[in-house]
Amino acid sequence: MNIKFSKVEGYSSLIRDNSTNAILNTNMSDYQNYKNLKLVKESEGQKFHKLEDDMSKMKSDLDEIKNLLRTLTYGSK
C-alpha cells in the first residue's frame, strides 16, 4: 500500500505529497490570507508605478512651461 501523503513534522497544516515530494498547505484560511496579501501588494505596486508616471509627466510639463516662459521673456533668438 503506497501512502500518497504524509504529515510534515512540526507543522499541523502541512503535508508532503510522497509522489512529487511537494509540501502542501491544507489550511485554507492561511492560503486565502496569502492571496489577499498578494492582491494588496500588487495594488500598492500599481499605485506606486502610477505615481511615478504622474511625477514624470509633471516634470515634463514643468520643463515645457519653463521653456515657453523663457521664449516669451527673452524672445526667440
All heavy atoms as a GROMACS GRO file, in nm:
protein
  625
    1MET      N    1   0.084  -0.118   0.000
    1MET     CA    2   0.000   0.000   0.000
    1MET      C    3   0.089   0.125   0.000
    1MET      O    4   0.172   0.144   0.086
    1MET     CB    5  -0.090  -0.002   0.123
    1MET     CG    6  -0.178   0.118   0.134
    1MET     SD    7  -0.285   0.095   0.277
    1MET     CE    8  -0.344   0.256   0.294
    2ASN      N    9   0.074   0.208  -0.102
    2ASN     CA   10   0.152   0.331  -0.116
    2ASN      C   11   0.073   0.447  -0.057
    2ASN      O   12  -0.035   0.481  -0.104
    2ASN     CB   13   0.182   0.355  -0.264
    2ASN     CG   14   0.280   0.470  -0.282
    2ASN    OD1   15   0.334   0.522  -0.186
    2ASN    ND2   16   0.302   0.508  -0.405
    3ILE      N   17   0.127   0.512   0.047
    3ILE     CA   18   0.062   0.627   0.110
    3ILE      C   19   0.096   0.751   0.028
    3ILE      O   20   0.212   0.783   0.008
    3ILE     CB   21   0.107   0.643   0.256
    3ILE    CG1   22   0.072   0.518   0.337
    3ILE    CG2   23   0.045   0.766   0.318
    3ILE    CD1   24   0.128   0.519   0.477
    4LYS      N   25  -0.008   0.821  -0.021
    4LYS     CA   26   0.013   0.936  -0.108
    4LYS      C   27   0.064   1.058  -0.033
    4LYS      O   28   0.146   1.133  -0.083
    4LYS     CB   29  -0.118   0.970  -0.180
    4LYS     CG   30  -0.104   1.088  -0.273
    4LYS     CD   31  -0.176   1.062  -0.402
    4LYS     CE   32  -0.178   1.185  -0.488
    4LYS     NZ   33  -0.073   1.196  -0.583
    5PHE      N   34   0.016   1.080   0.091
    5PHE     CA   35   0.056   1.198   0.168
    5PHE      C   36   0.108   1.156   0.305
    5PHE      O   37   0.066   1.057   0.362
    5PHE     CB   38  -0.064   1.292   0.190
    5PHE     CG   39  -0.122   1.344   0.061
    5PHE    CD1   40  -0.243   1.295   0.014
    5PHE    CD2   41  -0.058   1.442  -0.012
    5PHE    CE1   42  -0.297   1.343  -0.104
    5PHE    CE2   43  -0.111   1.490  -0.130
    5PHE     CZ   44  -0.231   1.440  -0.176
    6SER      N   45   0.201   1.237   0.356
    6SER     CA   46   0.248   1.215   0.493
    6SER      C   47   0.258   1.350   0.562
    6SER      O   48   0.276   1.454   0.497
    6SER     CB   49   0.384   1.144   0.492
    6SER     OG   50   0.479   1.220   0.421
    7LYS      N   51   0.244   1.351   0.693
    7LYS     CA   52   0.249   1.475   0.769
    7LYS      C   53   0.391   1.529   0.772
    7LYS      O   54   0.488   1.454   0.772
    7LYS     CB   55   0.199   1.452   0.912
    7LYS     CG   56   0.051   1.424   0.920
    7LYS     CD   57   0.005   1.417   1.064
    7LYS     CE   58  -0.145   1.396   1.066
    7LYS     NZ   59  -0.198   1.400   1.202
    8VAL      N   60   0.402   1.663   0.776
    8VAL     CA   61   0.532   1.727   0.790
    8VAL      C   62   0.554   1.750   0.938
    8VAL      O   63   0.471   1.814   1.006
    8VAL     CB   64   0.537   1.862   0.712
    8VAL    CG1   65   0.667   1.934   0.739
    8VAL    CG2   66   0.518   1.837   0.564
    9GLU      N   67   0.663   1.698   0.988
    9GLU     CA   68   0.690   1.706   1.131
    9GLU      C   69   0.700   1.851   1.178
    9GLU      O   70   0.770   1.933   1.117
    9GLU     CB   71   0.822   1.632   1.161
    9GLU     CG   72   0.848   1.610   1.307
    9GLU     CD   73   0.971   1.524   1.330
    9GLU    OE1   74   0.989   1.427   1.254
    9GLU    OE2   75   1.046   1.556   1.422
   10GLY      N   76   0.627   1.882   1.284
   10GLY     CA   77   0.632   2.015   1.343
   10GLY      C   78   0.531   2.113   1.284
   10GLY      O   79   0.523   2.227   1.330
   11TYR      N   80   0.455   2.073   1.183
   11TYR     CA   81   0.357   2.161   1.119
   11TYR      C   82   0.225   2.086   1.104
   11TYR      O   83   0.217   1.987   1.032
   11TYR     CB   84   0.404   2.207   0.981
   11TYR     CG   85   0.532   2.288   0.986
   11TYR    CD1   86   0.654   2.225   0.970
   11TYR    CD2   87   0.528   2.425   1.008
   11TYR    CE1   88   0.772   2.298   0.976
   11TYR    CE2   89   0.644   2.498   1.013
   11TYR     CZ   90   0.766   2.435   0.998
   11TYR     OH   91   0.881   2.509   1.004
   12SER      N   92   0.121   2.136   1.171
   12SER     CA   93  -0.007   2.064   1.170
   12SER      C   94  -0.082   2.080   1.038
   12SER      O   95  -0.164   1.995   1.004
   12SER     CB   96  -0.094   2.112   1.286
   12SER     OG   97  -0.121   2.251   1.272
   13SER      N   98  -0.058   2.188   0.965
   13SER     CA   99  -0.136   2.212   0.843
   13SER      C  100  -0.056   2.183   0.714
   13SER      O  101  -0.104   2.213   0.606
   13SER     CB  102  -0.190   2.355   0.841
   13SER     OG  103  -0.083   2.446   0.839
   14LEU      N  104   0.062   2.126   0.726
   14LEU     CA  105   0.141   2.094   0.608
   14LEU      C  106   0.149   1.943   0.589
   14LEU      O  107   0.166   1.868   0.685
   14LEU     CB  108   0.283   2.152   0.620
   14LEU     CG  109   0.296   2.303   0.628
   14LEU    CD1  110   0.443   2.342   0.637
   14LEU    CD2  111   0.231   2.372   0.511
   15ILE      N  112   0.139   1.901   0.462
   15ILE     CA  113   0.156   1.761   0.427
   15ILE      C  114   0.253   1.751   0.309
   15ILE      O  115   0.272   1.847   0.236
   15ILE     CB  116   0.022   1.692   0.391
   15ILE    CG1  117  -0.047   1.764   0.274
   15ILE    CG2  118  -0.068   1.684   0.513
   15ILE    CD1  119  -0.172   1.694   0.223
   16ARG      N  120   0.313   1.636   0.295
   16ARG     CA  121   0.404   1.611   0.183
   16ARG      C  122   0.340   1.512   0.088
   16ARG      O  123   0.290   1.407   0.129
   16ARG     CB  124   0.537   1.556   0.232
   16ARG     CG  125   0.636   1.529   0.120
   16ARG     CD  126   0.769   1.475   0.170
   16ARG     NE  127   0.832   1.561   0.267
   16ARG     CZ  128   0.908   1.669   0.237
   16ARG    NH1  129   0.927   1.700   0.111
   16ARG    NH2  130   0.962   1.740   0.330
   17ASP      N  131   0.340   1.549  -0.040
   17ASP     CA  132   0.294   1.457  -0.145
   17ASP      C  133   0.411   1.363  -0.173
   17ASP      O  134   0.515   1.406  -0.224
   17ASP     CB  135   0.254   1.535  -0.269
   17ASP     CG  136   0.203   1.446  -0.381
   17ASP    OD1  137   0.235   1.326  -0.382
   17ASP    OD2  138   0.131   1.500  -0.468
   18ASN      N  139   0.396   1.239  -0.136
   18ASN     CA  140   0.508   1.144  -0.147
   18ASN      C  141   0.547   1.112  -0.290
   18ASN      O  142   0.661   1.072  -0.316
   18ASN     CB  143   0.474   1.016  -0.071
   18ASN     CG  144   0.465   1.041   0.079
   18ASN    OD1  145   0.538   1.123   0.133
   18ASN    ND2  146   0.374   0.971   0.144
   19SER      N  147   0.457   1.132  -0.386
   19SER     CA  148   0.492   1.101  -0.524
   19SER      C  149   0.575   1.213  -0.589
   19SER      O  150   0.657   1.186  -0.675
   19SER     CB  151   0.366   1.074  -0.606
   19SER     OG  152   0.285   1.189  -0.609
   20THR      N  153   0.553   1.339  -0.545
   20THR     CA  154   0.628   1.451  -0.604
   20THR      C  155   0.723   1.517  -0.505
   20THR      O  156   0.803   1.601  -0.542
   20THR     CB  157   0.532   1.561  -0.656
   20THR    OG1  158   0.460   1.615  -0.546
   20THR    CG2  159   0.440   1.506  -0.763
   21ASN      N  160   0.710   1.480  -0.378
   21ASN     CA  161   0.789   1.536  -0.270
   21ASN      C  162   0.753   1.683  -0.241
   21ASN      O  163   0.828   1.752  -0.174
   21ASN     CB  164   0.939   1.522  -0.298
   21ASN     CG  165   1.017   1.490  -0.173
   21ASN    OD1  166   0.959   1.440  -0.076
   21ASN    ND2  167   1.144   1.518  -0.173
   22ALA      N  168   0.640   1.729  -0.293
   22ALA     CA  169   0.597   1.868  -0.273
   22ALA      C  170   0.535   1.883  -0.134
   22ALA      O  171   0.471   1.793  -0.083
   22ALA     CB  172   0.495   1.908  -0.379
   23ILE      N  173   0.553   2.002  -0.076
   23ILE     CA  174   0.489   2.035   0.050
   23ILE      C  175   0.360   2.110   0.019
   23ILE      O  176   0.361   2.206  -0.058
   23ILE     CB  177   0.581   2.124   0.138
   23ILE    CG1  178   0.713   2.054   0.169
   23ILE    CG2  179   0.510   2.168   0.264
   23ILE    CD1  180   0.702   1.939   0.265
   24LEU      N  181   0.249   2.068   0.078
   24LEU     CA  182   0.119   2.129   0.053
   24LEU      C  183   0.061   2.183   0.183
   24LEU      O  184   0.073   2.119   0.288
   24LEU     CB  185   0.022   2.026  -0.006
   24LEU     CG  186   0.071   1.950  -0.129
   24LEU    CD1  187  -0.025   1.837  -0.163
   24LEU    CD2  188   0.086   2.045  -0.245
   25ASN      N  189  -0.002   2.300   0.175
   25ASN     CA  190  -0.067   2.358   0.291
   25ASN      C  191  -0.215   2.321   0.285
   25ASN      O  192  -0.283   2.350   0.187
   25ASN     CB  193  -0.049   2.510   0.290
   25ASN     CG  194  -0.097   2.575   0.417
   25ASN    OD1  195  -0.168   2.517   0.496
   25ASN    ND2  196  -0.057   2.699   0.436
   26THR      N  197  -0.266   2.260   0.389
   26THR     CA  198  -0.406   2.220   0.393
   26THR      C  199  -0.494   2.321   0.465
   26THR      O  200  -0.614   2.303   0.473
   26THR     CB  201  -0.421   2.083   0.463
   26THR    OG1  202  -0.370   2.094   0.596
   26THR    CG2  203  -0.347   1.975   0.386
   27ASN      N  204  -0.434   2.428   0.516
   27ASN     CA  205  -0.509   2.530   0.589
   27ASN      C  206  -0.558   2.635   0.489
   27ASN      O  207  -0.484   2.719   0.442
   27ASN     CB  208  -0.421   2.595   0.695
   27ASN     CG  209  -0.496   2.692   0.783
   27ASN    OD1  210  -0.590   2.756   0.739
   27ASN    ND2  211  -0.452   2.702   0.907
   28MET      N  212  -0.687   2.629   0.454
   28MET     CA  213  -0.743   2.717   0.353
   28MET      C  214  -0.744   2.863   0.397
   28MET      O  215  -0.731   2.953   0.315
   28MET     CB  216  -0.884   2.672   0.315
   28MET     CG  217  -0.885   2.542   0.234
   28MET     SD  218  -0.778   2.546   0.088
   28MET     CE  219  -0.865   2.661  -0.015
   29SER      N  220  -0.758   2.891   0.527
   29SER     CA  221  -0.759   3.030   0.571
   29SER      C  222  -0.620   3.092   0.554
   29SER      O  223  -0.609   3.209   0.519
   29SER     CB  224  -0.812   3.042   0.713
   29SER     OG  225  -0.713   3.052   0.809
   30ASP      N  226  -0.514   3.016   0.579
   30ASP     CA  227  -0.378   3.066   0.553
   30ASP      C  228  -0.359   3.097   0.405
   30ASP      O  229  -0.300   3.198   0.369
   30ASP     CB  230  -0.272   2.963   0.596
   30ASP     CG  231  -0.246   2.960   0.745
   30ASP    OD1  232  -0.298   3.050   0.815
   30ASP    OD2  233  -0.176   2.868   0.789
   31TYR      N  234  -0.411   3.009   0.321
   31TYR     CA  235  -0.399   3.028   0.177
   31TYR      C  236  -0.475   3.152   0.132
   31TYR      O  237  -0.426   3.232   0.054
   31TYR     CB  238  -0.450   2.904   0.103
   31TYR     CG  239  -0.450   2.916  -0.046
   31TYR    CD1  240  -0.329   2.926  -0.116
   31TYR    CD2  241  -0.568   2.920  -0.118
   31TYR    CE1  242  -0.327   2.938  -0.254
   31TYR    CE2  243  -0.567   2.932  -0.256
   31TYR     CZ  244  -0.447   2.941  -0.323
   31TYR     OH  245  -0.446   2.953  -0.459
   32GLN      N  246  -0.597   3.170   0.185
   32GLN     CA  247  -0.677   3.288   0.149
   32GLN      C  248  -0.609   3.416   0.198
   32GLN      O  249  -0.607   3.516   0.127
   32GLN     CB  250  -0.819   3.277   0.207
   32GLN     CG  251  -0.914   3.379   0.151
   32GLN     CD  252  -0.931   3.368   0.001
   32GLN    OE1  253  -0.946   3.259  -0.054
   32GLN    NE2  254  -0.927   3.479  -0.068
   33ASN      N  255  -0.551   3.412   0.319
   33ASN     CA  256  -0.476   3.528   0.370
   33ASN      C  257  -0.359   3.561   0.279
   33ASN      O  258  -0.330   3.677   0.252
   33ASN     CB  259  -0.427   3.503   0.512
   33ASN     CG  260  -0.539   3.505   0.613
   33ASN    OD1  261  -0.646   3.560   0.588
   33ASN    ND2  262  -0.515   3.444   0.727
   34TYR      N  263  -0.288   3.459   0.231
   34TYR     CA  264  -0.177   3.479   0.139
   34TYR      C  265  -0.224   3.545   0.010
   34TYR      O  266  -0.163   3.640  -0.038
   34TYR     CB  267  -0.109   3.345   0.109
   34TYR     CG  268  -0.023   3.347  -0.014
   34TYR    CD1  269   0.103   3.405  -0.011
   34TYR    CD2  270  -0.068   3.294  -0.134
   34TYR    CE1  271   0.182   3.410  -0.125
   34TYR    CE2  272   0.010   3.298  -0.248
   34TYR     CZ  273   0.135   3.355  -0.242
   34TYR     OH  274   0.212   3.360  -0.355
   35LYS      N  275  -0.335   3.496  -0.045
   35LYS     CA  276  -0.387   3.553  -0.169
   35LYS      C  277  -0.429   3.698  -0.149
   35LYS      O  278  -0.403   3.784  -0.235
   35LYS     CB  279  -0.506   3.470  -0.220
   35LYS     CG  280  -0.464   3.337  -0.283
   35LYS     CD  281  -0.580   3.250  -0.322
   35LYS     CE  282  -0.677   3.316  -0.413
   35LYS     NZ  283  -0.786   3.228  -0.460
   36ASN      N  284  -0.494   3.729  -0.037
   36ASN     CA  285  -0.536   3.866  -0.009
   36ASN      C  286  -0.415   3.958   0.006
   36ASN      O  287  -0.414   4.070  -0.046
   36ASN     CB  288  -0.622   3.871   0.117
   36ASN     CG  289  -0.757   3.807   0.098
   36ASN    OD1  290  -0.805   3.792  -0.015
   36ASN    ND2  291  -0.820   3.767   0.206
   37LEU      N  292  -0.313   3.912   0.076
   37LEU     CA  293  -0.192   3.992   0.094
   37LEU      C  294  -0.124   4.018  -0.040
   37LEU      O  295  -0.076   4.128  -0.067
   37LEU     CB  296  -0.096   3.922   0.190
   37LEU     CG  297   0.033   3.994   0.224
   37LEU    CD1  298   0.005   4.128   0.290
   37LEU    CD2  299   0.120   3.908   0.313
   38LYS      N  300  -0.122   3.916  -0.125
   38LYS     CA  301  -0.062   3.931  -0.258
   38LYS      C  302  -0.137   4.035  -0.340
   38LYS      O  303  -0.076   4.119  -0.407
   38LYS     CB  304  -0.061   3.796  -0.330
   38LYS     CG  305   0.008   3.799  -0.463
   38LYS     CD  306   0.014   3.662  -0.526
   38LYS     CE  307   0.081   3.670  -0.662
   38LYS     NZ  308   0.081   3.545  -0.733
   39LEU      N  309  -0.271   4.034  -0.333
   39LEU     CA  310  -0.351   4.134  -0.405
   39LEU      C  311  -0.324   4.274  -0.354
   39LEU      O  312  -0.314   4.369  -0.432
   39LEU     CB  313  -0.500   4.101  -0.393
   39LEU     CG  314  -0.550   3.982  -0.472
   39LEU    CD1  315  -0.696   3.953  -0.438
   39LEU    CD2  316  -0.535   4.006  -0.622
   40VAL      N  317  -0.311   4.289  -0.222
   40VAL     CA  318  -0.284   4.420  -0.163
   40VAL      C  319  -0.147   4.471  -0.210
   40VAL      O  320  -0.134   4.587  -0.249
   40VAL     CB  321  -0.289   4.412  -0.008
   40VAL    CG1  322  -0.229   4.536   0.056
   40VAL    CG2  323  -0.432   4.392   0.039
   41LYS      N  324  -0.047   4.384  -0.208
   41LYS     CA  325   0.087   4.424  -0.252
   41LYS      C  326   0.089   4.461  -0.400
   41LYS      O  327   0.155   4.556  -0.440
   41LYS     CB  328   0.189   4.314  -0.222
   41LYS     CG  329   0.220   4.302  -0.075
   41LYS     CD  330   0.330   4.201  -0.050
   41LYS     CE  331   0.356   4.188   0.096
   41LYS     NZ  332   0.482   4.242   0.138
   42GLU      N  333   0.016   4.386  -0.483
   42GLU     CA  334   0.009   4.419  -0.626
   42GLU      C  335  -0.059   4.554  -0.646
   42GLU      O  336  -0.015   4.635  -0.728
   42GLU     CB  337  -0.067   4.310  -0.702
   42GLU     CG  338   0.011   4.183  -0.721
   42GLU     CD  339  -0.069   4.072  -0.786
   42GLU    OE1  340  -0.191   4.092  -0.812
   42GLU    OE2  341  -0.011   3.966  -0.811
   43SER      N  342  -0.164   4.579  -0.570
   43SER     CA  343  -0.235   4.705  -0.579
   43SER      C  344  -0.145   4.822  -0.537
   43SER      O  345  -0.142   4.926  -0.603
   43SER     CB  346  -0.360   4.702  -0.490
   43SER     OG  347  -0.423   4.827  -0.488
   44GLU      N  348  -0.069   4.803  -0.430
   44GLU     CA  349   0.025   4.906  -0.385
   44GLU      C  350   0.132   4.931  -0.491
   44GLU      O  351   0.170   5.045  -0.516
   44GLU     CB  352   0.089   4.866  -0.253
   44GLU     CG  353  -0.005   4.873  -0.135
   44GLU     CD  354   0.056   4.818  -0.007
   44GLU    OE1  355   0.168   4.763  -0.011
   44GLU    OE2  356  -0.010   4.828   0.098
   45GLY      N  357   0.179   4.825  -0.554
   45GLY     CA  358   0.280   4.838  -0.659
   45GLY      C  359   0.225   4.916  -0.778
   45GLY      O  360   0.294   5.001  -0.835
   46GLN      N  361   0.100   4.888  -0.814
   46GLN     CA  362   0.038   4.960  -0.926
   46GLN      C  363   0.022   5.107  -0.891
   46GLN      O  364   0.044   5.194  -0.976
   46GLN     CB  365  -0.097   4.897  -0.960
   46GLN     CG  366  -0.085   4.762  -1.025
   46GLN     CD  367  -0.219   4.693  -1.043
   46GLN    OE1  368  -0.321   4.736  -0.990
   46GLN    NE2  369  -0.218   4.582  -1.117
   47LYS      N  370  -0.018   5.137  -0.768
   47LYS     CA  371  -0.032   5.276  -0.725
   47LYS      C  372   0.102   5.348  -0.732
   47LYS      O  373   0.111   5.463  -0.776
   47LYS     CB  374  -0.088   5.284  -0.582
   47LYS     CG  375  -0.234   5.251  -0.571
   47LYS     CD  376  -0.279   5.258  -0.426
   47LYS     CE  377  -0.421   5.210  -0.410
   47LYS     NZ  378  -0.462   5.209  -0.268
   48PHE      N  379   0.208   5.281  -0.687
   48PHE     CA  380   0.341   5.339  -0.689
   48PHE      C  381   0.385   5.370  -0.832
   48PHE      O  382   0.437   5.479  -0.860
   48PHE     CB  383   0.440   5.244  -0.621
   48PHE     CG  384   0.580   5.297  -0.617
   48PHE    CD1  385   0.614   5.397  -0.528
   48PHE    CD2  386   0.677   5.248  -0.703
   48PHE    CE1  387   0.743   5.446  -0.524
   48PHE    CE2  388   0.805   5.297  -0.700
   48PHE     CZ  389   0.839   5.397  -0.609
   49HIS      N  390   0.363   5.277  -0.924
   49HIS     CA  391   0.401   5.299  -1.063
   49HIS      C  392   0.321   5.412  -1.126
   49HIS      O  393   0.373   5.491  -1.205
   49HIS     CB  394   0.387   5.171  -1.145
   49HIS     CG  395   0.491   5.069  -1.113
   49HIS    ND1  396   0.626   5.091  -1.128
   49HIS    CD2  397   0.481   4.944  -1.065
   49HIS    CE1  398   0.694   4.985  -1.091
   49HIS    NE2  399   0.607   4.894  -1.051
   50LYS      N  400   0.192   5.422  -1.088
   50LYS     CA  401   0.110   5.531  -1.139
   50LYS      C  402   0.163   5.665  -1.088
   50LYS      O  403   0.172   5.763  -1.163
   50LYS     CB  404  -0.036   5.514  -1.100
   50LYS     CG  405  -0.125   5.622  -1.159
   50LYS     CD  406  -0.270   5.601  -1.126
   50LYS     CE  407  -0.364   5.703  -1.182
   50LYS     NZ  408  -0.315   5.830  -1.222
   51LEU      N  409   0.201   5.670  -0.961
   51LEU     CA  410   0.258   5.793  -0.906
   51LEU      C  411   0.389   5.830  -0.976
   51LEU      O  412   0.414   5.948  -1.004
   51LEU     CB  413   0.282   5.778  -0.755
   51LEU     CG  414   0.159   5.784  -0.667
   51LEU    CD1  415   0.195   5.749  -0.523
   51LEU    CD2  416   0.097   5.922  -0.673
   52GLU      N  417   0.471   5.730  -1.004
   52GLU     CA  418   0.596   5.756  -1.077
   52GLU      C  419   0.566   5.813  -1.215
   52GLU      O  420   0.631   5.909  -1.258
   52GLU     CB  421   0.677   5.627  -1.092
   52GLU     CG  422   0.753   5.586  -0.971
   52GLU     CD  423   0.836   5.461  -0.996
   52GLU    OE1  424   0.788   5.370  -1.068
   52GLU    OE2  425   0.948   5.456  -0.944
   53ASP      N  426   0.470   5.754  -1.285
   53ASP     CA  427   0.433   5.803  -1.418
   53ASP      C  428   0.379   5.946  -1.411
   53ASP      O  429   0.415   6.031  -1.493
   53ASP     CB  430   0.328   5.712  -1.483
   53ASP     CG  431   0.383   5.577  -1.524
   53ASP    OD1  432   0.506   5.563  -1.531
   53ASP    OD2  433   0.301   5.485  -1.547
   54ASP      N  434   0.291   5.971  -1.313
   54ASP     CA  435   0.236   6.105  -1.296
   54ASP      C  436   0.346   6.207  -1.267
   54ASP      O  437   0.346   6.318  -1.322
   54ASP     CB  438   0.132   6.108  -1.184
   54ASP     CG  439   0.004   6.034  -1.221
   54ASP    OD1  440  -0.016   6.002  -1.340
   54ASP    OD2  441  -0.077   6.009  -1.128
   55MET      N  442   0.440   6.171  -1.184
   55MET     CA  443   0.551   6.261  -1.149
   55MET      C  444   0.636   6.290  -1.272
   55MET      O  445   0.676   6.404  -1.296
   55MET     CB  446   0.637   6.199  -1.039
   55MET     CG  447   0.752   6.287  -0.995
   55MET     SD  448   0.698   6.435  -0.912
   55MET     CE  449   0.659   6.368  -0.753
   56SER      N  450   0.662   6.189  -1.350
   56SER     CA  451   0.740   6.207  -1.472
   56SER      C  452   0.670   6.301  -1.570
   56SER      O  453   0.733   6.390  -1.630
   56SER     CB  454   0.765   6.071  -1.538
   56SER     OG  455   0.834   6.085  -1.658
   57LYS      N  456   0.539   6.284  -1.584
   57LYS     CA  457   0.461   6.371  -1.673
   57LYS      C  458   0.462   6.515  -1.622
   57LYS      O  459   0.474   6.610  -1.700
   57LYS     CB  460   0.318   6.321  -1.686
   57LYS     CG  461   0.306   6.193  -1.768
   57LYS     CD  462   0.164   6.139  -1.768
   57LYS     CE  463   0.160   6.004  -1.839
   57LYS     NZ  464   0.027   5.943  -1.830
   58MET      N  465   0.451   6.531  -1.490
   58MET     CA  466   0.453   6.666  -1.432
   58MET      C  467   0.589   6.733  -1.455
   58MET      O  468   0.594   6.853  -1.487
   58MET     CB  469   0.422   6.660  -1.282
   58MET     CG  470   0.277   6.631  -1.252
   58MET     SD  471   0.241   6.612  -1.077
   58MET     CE  472   0.284   6.772  -1.014
   59LYS      N  473   0.696   6.659  -1.441
   59LYS     CA  474   0.830   6.715  -1.465
   59LYS      C  475   0.842   6.759  -1.611
   59LYS      O  476   0.895   6.866  -1.640
   59LYS     CB  477   0.938   6.612  -1.430
   59LYS     CG  478   0.959   6.595  -1.282
   59LYS     CD  479   1.057   6.485  -1.251
   59LYS     CE  480   1.197   6.528  -1.283
   59LYS     NZ  481   1.298   6.429  -1.242
   60SER      N  482   0.792   6.676  -1.700
   60SER     CA  483   0.797   6.709  -1.842
   60SER      C  484   0.715   6.835  -1.870
   60SER      O  485   0.759   6.924  -1.945
   60SER     CB  486   0.745   6.591  -1.924
   60SER     OG  487   0.737   6.624  -2.059
   61ASP      N  488   0.596   6.843  -1.811
   61ASP     CA  489   0.512   6.961  -1.829
   61ASP      C  490   0.579   7.086  -1.774
   61ASP      O  491   0.575   7.193  -1.837
   61ASP     CB  492   0.376   6.942  -1.762
   61ASP     CG  493   0.288   6.840  -1.833
   61ASP    OD1  494   0.319   6.805  -1.949
   61ASP    OD2  495   0.188   6.796  -1.772
   62LEU      N  496   0.643   7.074  -1.658
   62LEU     CA  497   0.713   7.190  -1.600
   62LEU      C  498   0.829   7.235  -1.689
   62LEU      O  499   0.851   7.357  -1.706
   62LEU     CB  500   0.764   7.157  -1.460
   62LEU     CG  501   0.661   7.164  -1.348
   62LEU    CD1  502   0.721   7.117  -1.216
   62LEU    CD2  503   0.605   7.304  -1.335
   63ASP      N  504   0.901   7.141  -1.743
   63ASP     CA  505   1.010   7.176  -1.835
   63ASP      C  506   0.956   7.251  -1.957
   63ASP      O  507   1.014   7.350  -2.002
   63ASP     CB  508   1.087   7.052  -1.880
   63ASP     CG  509   1.178   6.997  -1.773
   63ASP    OD1  510   1.211   7.071  -1.678
   63ASP    OD2  511   1.217   6.878  -1.783
   64GLU      N  512   0.844   7.203  -2.009
   64GLU     CA  513   0.784   7.269  -2.125
   64GLU      C  514   0.738   7.410  -2.089
   64GLU      O  515   0.761   7.506  -2.166
   64GLU     CB  516   0.665   7.186  -2.175
   64GLU     CG  517   0.604   7.240  -2.303
   64GLU     CD  518   0.491   7.153  -2.353
   64GLU    OE1  519   0.476   7.038  -2.306
   64GLU    OE2  520   0.418   7.200  -2.442
   65ILE      N  521   0.678   7.427  -1.973
   65ILE     CA  522   0.634   7.560  -1.927
   65ILE      C  523   0.753   7.652  -1.910
   65ILE      O  524   0.749   7.771  -1.951
   65ILE     CB  525   0.552   7.547  -1.796
   65ILE    CG1  526   0.418   7.480  -1.824
   65ILE    CG2  527   0.530   7.684  -1.731
   65ILE    CD1  528   0.342   7.438  -1.700
   66LYS      N  529   0.860   7.603  -1.851
   66LYS     CA  530   0.981   7.685  -1.833
   66LYS      C  531   1.036   7.729  -1.968
   66LYS      O  532   1.075   7.845  -1.985
   66LYS     CB  533   1.087   7.606  -1.755
   66LYS     CG  534   1.057   7.598  -1.608
   66LYS     CD  535   1.152   7.516  -1.521
   66LYS     CE  536   1.279   7.470  -1.573
   66LYS     NZ  537   1.359   7.388  -1.481
   67ASN      N  538   1.039   7.639  -2.063
   67ASN     CA  539   1.090   7.674  -2.195
   67ASN      C  540   1.002   7.778  -2.263
   67ASN      O  541   1.052   7.872  -2.327
   67ASN     CB  542   1.103   7.550  -2.284
   67ASN     CG  543   1.218   7.461  -2.243
   67ASN    OD1  544   1.317   7.510  -2.187
   67ASN    ND2  545   1.206   7.333  -2.268
   68LEU      N  546   0.871   7.765  -2.248
   68LEU     CA  547   0.779   7.863  -2.304
   68LEU      C  548   0.797   8.000  -2.238
   68LEU      O  549   0.796   8.104  -2.306
   68LEU     CB  550   0.634   7.816  -2.290
   68LEU     CG  551   0.591   7.701  -2.379
   68LEU    CD1  552   0.454   7.650  -2.338
   68LEU    CD2  553   0.590   7.743  -2.526
   69LEU      N  554   0.814   8.001  -2.106
   69LEU     CA  555   0.837   8.127  -2.034
   69LEU      C  556   0.968   8.193  -2.077
   69LEU      O  557   0.975   8.315  -2.093
   69LEU     CB  558   0.835   8.104  -1.884
   69LEU     CG  559   0.697   8.079  -1.822
   69LEU    CD1  560   0.711   8.039  -1.675
   69LEU    CD2  561   0.609   8.203  -1.835
   70ARG      N  562   1.071   8.113  -2.096
   70ARG     CA  563   1.199   8.168  -2.143
   70ARG      C  564   1.183   8.231  -2.281
   70ARG      O  565   1.235   8.338  -2.309
   70ARG     CB  566   1.306   8.059  -2.147
   70ARG     CG  567   1.361   8.023  -2.013
   70ARG     CD  568   1.481   7.930  -2.026
   70ARG     NE  569   1.522   7.885  -1.895
   70ARG     CZ  570   1.515   7.760  -1.853
   70ARG    NH1  571   1.471   7.664  -1.933
   70ARG    NH2  572   1.552   7.728  -1.730
   71THR      N  573   1.110   8.159  -2.366
   71THR     CA  574   1.088   8.211  -2.501
   71THR      C  575   1.009   8.341  -2.496
   71THR      O  576   1.042   8.437  -2.567
   71THR     CB  577   1.011   8.106  -2.586
   71THR    OG1  578   1.088   7.986  -2.591
   71THR    CG2  579   0.989   8.156  -2.727
   72LEU      N  580   0.906   8.347  -2.413
   72LEU     CA  581   0.828   8.470  -2.401
   72LEU      C  582   0.909   8.584  -2.339
   72LEU      O  583   0.897   8.699  -2.379
   72LEU     CB  584   0.704   8.445  -2.314
   72LEU     CG  585   0.591   8.364  -2.378
   72LEU    CD1  586   0.484   8.332  -2.275
   72LEU    CD2  587   0.530   8.440  -2.495
   73THR      N  588   0.994   8.551  -2.242
   73THR     CA  589   1.072   8.652  -2.173
   73THR      C  590   1.184   8.706  -2.259
   73THR      O  591   1.206   8.826  -2.269
   73THR     CB  592   1.130   8.595  -2.042
   73THR    OG1  593   1.023   8.546  -1.962
   73THR    CG2  594   1.204   8.701  -1.964
   74TYR      N  595   1.261   8.617  -2.319
   74TYR     CA  596   1.379   8.659  -2.394
   74TYR      C  597   1.356   8.666  -2.544
   74TYR      O  598   1.442   8.711  -2.619
   74TYR     CB  599   1.496   8.561  -2.365
   74TYR     CG  600   1.531   8.558  -2.218
   74TYR    CD1  601   1.512   8.444  -2.142
   74TYR    CD2  602   1.586   8.670  -2.154
   74TYR    CE1  603   1.544   8.440  -2.010
   74TYR    CE2  604   1.617   8.667  -2.019
   74TYR     CZ  605   1.598   8.551  -1.948
   74TYR     OH  606   1.628   8.549  -1.815
   75GLY      N  607   1.245   8.619  -2.586
   75GLY     CA  608   1.217   8.617  -2.731
   75GLY      C  609   1.297   8.507  -2.797
   75GLY      O  610   1.385   8.444  -2.740
   76SER      N  611   1.264   8.474  -2.916
   76SER     CA  612   1.338   8.371  -2.988
   76SER      C  613   1.456   8.436  -3.056
   76SER      O  614   1.444   8.531  -3.130
   76SER     CB  615   1.248   8.303  -3.092
   76SER     OG  616   1.197   8.397  -3.180
   77LYS      N  617   1.574   8.388  -3.024
   77LYS     CA  618   1.699   8.444  -3.078
   77LYS      C  619   1.764   8.349  -3.173
   77LYS      O  620   1.766   8.236  -3.168
   77LYS     CB  621   1.795   8.479  -2.966
   77LYS     CG  622   1.741   8.588  -2.877
   77LYS     CD  623   1.842   8.621  -2.772
   77LYS     CE  624   1.792   8.733  -2.682
   77LYS     NZ  625   1.880   8.769  -2.579
   0.00000   0.00000   0.00000
